[in-house]
Every structure is written in structure tokens, then in C-alpha cells.
Amino acid sequence: MLHYKIYSQHHQEWVVLVHGAGGSSSIWYRQIRAYRKQFNVLVVDLRGHGSSKFIHNPHRYTFELVSKDILDVLDHEGIDKAHFVGISLGTILIRQLAEEHPERIQSMILAGAVIRITPRLNVLLSIANSLKRFVPYMLLYRFFAWILMPKKVHEQSRSLFVEEAKKVQQREFLRWLSLTNSVTKRLLMFNERDTRIPTLYIMGDEDYMFLESVKEIVRSQPKSDLIILEQSGHVCNVDQPQLFNERSLSFLHKVAL
């Protein structure tokens, strides 16, 4: 089972925080302090990340497998339904859960959301897959961090991403990279289906890789809203934590039971 932590003040409702590839639950440290005052908070380390170590792993990962890991934690803790907050690849895992188990999701906050693989990103992923057996994985991580978060205002997010990625082993990097082989078709399927679950997208105004595609999808989903944070990049919960907390908590209060 995944390594996880619970911050409970015996509130009625739960918020589950899901980090992205190469990160860990520590990326949410500024959200935990704000959220726990009003919600029970559950944070997980994804398979092979942070403190989550699995002895027996398949050679290749699937989105069904890594999203079920999260559901197993909820089942173990007896949590029937929760609000889900994700960043980057974590948003894909939450969307996978919404596809398979919509009854478990009260609302979704998708930050730095990945909902379409742009041609530029597709080229980068192809390069990474072709070099993964020959180039040290940390060089690839640093390269992607710089591509996604190139500006000085993104420096803290970029540094945090790289430092957390150092804890991920080479073989885990290869397993997670294998997910990219099917991600384009999966995202197309997701975009064709409106879950009708209340959803808030939070994006940085400098998240040039993904922002425009999120604007398009929000126009076609009546249950979705978009908030754009200024002076923020892909990892907007780190770049603008106070604004992120204010906007996300406002949304959670609106959709809370």
C-alpha cells in the first residue's frame, strides 16, 4: 500500500492530495496547513515516490494500476467519498478515478492540469523514451523541469521538483515513463466525456504548455470553472500558495455537502 499521512481534526469531509510524477506529498506542505483547519486531509506518496516502496512491481505501469493505489488507501481508511486535489500528472490519475469510480469523488481541483499532449510535448516525450536507457534519468528530469518551468519566478517550483525527483530510482523512472505511451489516447477519451463532477481548474498564467488546452475544455464542460493565477507556472500551488489556497478553499466550501 502507498505511504500516506492523515491530518484529521474530525471534520465531516475529506480532501485527498495527489502529487505529480517525480514529486511527493511534501509538495503540498503549504496547502496542508490551510486545508486541515476545515477538512480532514489525506496525502499520498505515489508508487515509487517519496516513502512509498513496493517490493514486487510490474515491469510497466498502467493508469488503472497507479490510480487504484490511491483508492486502496481510501478503502483502508474507510473513506467513502472525498474531494480530490491534484497537480500535473496527479490530475490524470484523479481523472482516471472519476472515469472508473465517480461515486467516490465529491469534487475535483485539477491544478497544472494535463488534459492534452501538445505536439511540442509529444516530441519531448519521444526524445525521453529514446534516450531513457542511455542517459541518466536525473538529466532528463532536470531537462523537463526547465522546459515546464523555465522562468525565474518558477525557480522554487523547479528546485523542489528536482530535489524530490532525486528520491525516485532509475527503474521507477522507467516504469512511470512507460505511461506516456498510452497517455494521448487516454486524454482524448477523457476530454470526450464530461463527468458532471464539479471541477475547478487552477492554472498559472505562465503554464504555456497546458493552459490553452484547459481554456478550451472548460468552455465545453458546464460543471467546470477555471482560475488563472498570475506570475505562476505549471506548479502553481508552489508559485502562488496563498492565492491557490484562497481560491481552492472557496471552491471546496461551495461544493461541500
C-alpha positions in Angstrom: 0.0 0.0 0.0 1.1 3.6 -0.6 2.7 5.6 2.1 0.3 8.2 3.3 -0.4 10.7 6.1 -3.7 11.8 7.6 -4.3 15.2 9.1 -7.6 14.9 10.9 -9.5 17.3 13.2 -12.6 15.1 12.9 -14.2 17.3 10.3 -17.0 15.9 8.2 -15.4 15.9 4.8 -12.1 14.7 3.3 -9.6 16.3 0.9 -7.2 13.9 -0.9 -4.0 15.5 -2.3 -2.3 13.8 -5.2 1.2 14.9 -6.4 2.7 14.6 -9.9 5.5 12.5 -11.4 8.8 12.9 -9.7 7.3 14.7 -6.7 6.0 13.6 -3.3 3.4 14.5 -0.8 5.8 17.2 0.5 4.8 19.4 -2.4 1.6 20.1 -0.6 3.0 21.4 2.6 1.5 24.9 2.3 -1.9 23.5 1.3 -2.0 21.1 4.3 -1.7 23.8 6.8 -4.6 25.7 5.3 -6.9 22.8 4.4 -6.6 20.9 7.7 -8.3 23.8 9.5 -11.6 23.0 7.7 -11.2 19.4 6.3 -9.7 16.1 7.1 -6.6 15.8 4.8 -5.1 12.7 3.3 -1.8 13.0 1.3 -0.2 10.1 -0.5 3.2 9.3 -2.0 2.6 7.7 -5.4 4.1 4.3 -6.1 7.9 4.6 -6.1 7.8 8.2 -4.9 8.6 9.7 -1.5 8.3 7.0 1.1 6.2 4.6 -1.0 8.3 1.5 -1.7 7.0 -1.7 -3.3 9.0 -4.9 -3.3 7.2 -6.5 -6.3 6.4 -4.2 -9.1 5.3 -4.9 -12.7 7.7 -4.0 -15.5 5.3 -1.5 -16.8 2.7 0.7 -15.0 -0.8 1.5 -16.2 -3.1 4.3 -15.2 -5.5 1.8 -13.8 -2.9 0.4 -11.5 -1.5 3.6 -10.1 -4.9 5.2 -9.6 -6.2 2.1 -7.8 -3.3 2.5 -5.4 -5.0 5.7 -4.2 -8.4 4.0 -4.0 -6.9 1.2 -1.9 -5.8 3.8 0.7 -9.3 5.3 0.9 -10.8 1.8 1.3 -8.3 1.0 4.0 -9.3 4.2 5.9 -13.0 3.7 5.3 -13.3 6.9 3.3 -16.3 6.5 1.0 -16.1 9.9 -0.8 -13.7 12.8 -0.9 -12.7 16.0 -2.7 -9.6 15.4 -4.8 -6.9 17.9 -5.5 -4.1 17.1 -7.9 -1.1 18.7 -9.6 0.3 17.9 -13.1 0.3 14.1 -13.7 -1.8 13.7 -10.5 -4.7 15.3 -12.4 -4.6 12.4 -14.8 -4.8 9.9 -12.0 -7.8 11.8 -10.5 -9.5 11.9 -13.8 -8.9 8.1 -14.2 -10.6 7.6 -10.8 -13.5 9.8 -12.0 -13.9 7.6 -15.0 -14.0 4.3 -13.0 -15.4 5.4 -9.7 -17.3 8.7 -10.0 -19.3 7.9 -6.9 -16.1 8.3 -4.8 -15.4 11.8 -5.9 -17.3 14.8 -4.5 -15.3 17.4 -6.5 -12.0 17.8 -8.3 -9.4 20.5 -8.3 -7.0 20.0 -11.2 -4.0 22.3 -10.9 -1.4 22.4 -13.7 -3.8 20.1 -15.4 -2.5 17.8 -18.2 -5.5 17.3 -20.5 -3.8 17.3 -23.9 -0.4 16.3 -25.1 0.8 19.2 -27.3 3.0 18.5 -30.4 5.9 20.1 -28.6 5.4 17.9 -25.5 5.0 14.8 -27.7 8.4 15.4 -29.3 10.0 15.8 -25.8 8.4 12.6 -24.6 9.6 10.8 -27.7 13.1 12.0 -27.1 13.0 10.9 -23.5 11.8 7.5 -24.4 14.5 7.1 -27.0 17.2 8.2 -24.6 16.0 6.6 -21.3 18.3 3.6 -21.5 21.4 5.7 -22.2 21.0 9.0 -20.4 21.0 9.3 -16.5 17.4 9.8 -15.6 18.2 12.9 -13.5 19.4 14.7 -16.6 16.0 14.0 -18.2 14.2 15.2 -15.0 16.2 18.4 -15.0 15.5 18.9 -18.7 11.8 18.5 -18.2 11.8 20.8 -15.2 13.4 23.5 -17.2 11.1 23.0 -20.1 7.9 23.2 -18.0 9.2 25.8 -15.6 11.7 28.0 -17.4 11.4 31.4 -15.7 13.0 32.8 -12.6 9.6 33.1 -10.9 9.4 29.3 -11.3 12.7 28.7 -9.6 11.3 27.4 -6.3 9.0 25.0 -8.1 11.7 23.8 -10.4 14.2 23.3 -7.5 11.6 21.4 -5.4 10.7 19.2 -8.4 14.4 18.3 -9.0 15.1 17.6 -5.3 12.1 15.3 -4.9 13.0 13.5 -8.2 16.3 12.6 -6.7 14.5 10.2 -4.4 13.0 8.3 -7.4 15.1 5.3 -8.5 16.1 4.8 -12.1 13.8 1.7 -12.5 10.9 3.7 -11.2 11.5 6.5 -13.6 11.4 4.0 -16.5 8.1 2.5 -15.2 6.4 5.9 -14.9 7.8 7.0 -18.3 6.1 3.9 -19.8 2.8 5.5 -19.0 3.4 8.2 -21.7 3.0 5.6 -24.4 -0.8 5.5 -23.9 -1.4 8.9 -22.4 -2.5 10.7 -25.7 -5.4 8.3 -26.4 -6.4 8.3 -22.8 -6.6 12.0 -22.6 -8.7 12.2 -25.8 -11.1 9.7 -24.2 -11.3 11.8 -21.0 -11.9 15.0 -23.0 -14.8 13.4 -24.9 -16.6 12.6 -21.7 -17.9 15.1 -19.2 -18.0 13.5 -15.7 -20.5 16.1 -14.5 -18.4 16.2 -11.3 -17.9 19.8 -10.0 -14.4 20.6 -11.2 -12.1 23.6 -10.7 -9.0 24.0 -12.9 -6.3 26.2 -11.4 -3.6 27.2 -13.8 -0.6 29.5 -13.8 -0.7 32.3 -16.5 2.8 31.2 -17.5 1.9 27.5 -17.9 2.3 27.8 -21.6 2.4 24.0 -22.2 -1.1 23.3 -20.9 -3.1 26.5 -20.2 -4.7 27.0 -23.7 -6.0 23.4 -23.9 -7.6 23.8 -20.4 -9.3 27.0 -21.6 -10.8 25.0 -24.4 -12.1 22.1 -22.3 -13.7 24.4 -19.7 -15.8 26.1 -22.4 -17.4 22.7 -23.2 -17.9 21.4 -19.6 -20.7 23.3 -17.7 -19.7 21.8 -14.4 -16.1 23.2 -14.7 -14.5 26.5 -13.9 -11.1 27.9 -14.5 -8.9 30.2 -12.3 -5.7 31.6 -13.7 -3.1 32.7 -11.2 -0.8 35.5 -12.3 3.0 35.2 -12.0 2.7 31.4 -11.8 3.8 28.5 -13.9 3.0 24.8 -14.1 3.3 24.1 -10.3 1.0 26.9 -9.3 0.4 25.7 -5.8 4.1 26.4 -5.0 4.4 29.5 -7.1 1.4 31.2 -5.6 0.4 29.2 -2.5 -1.7 31.9 -0.7 -3.8 32.6 -3.8 -4.1 28.9 -4.6 -5.3 28.2 -1.1 -7.8 31.0 -1.1 -9.3 30.1 -4.5 -9.3 26.3 -3.9 -10.9 26.6 -0.4 -13.6 28.9 -1.7 -14.5 26.3 -4.3 -14.5 23.5 -1.8 -16.8 25.4 0.5 -19.3 25.9 -2.4 -19.4 22.2 -3.2 -19.2 20.8 0.3 -22.2 18.7 1.5 
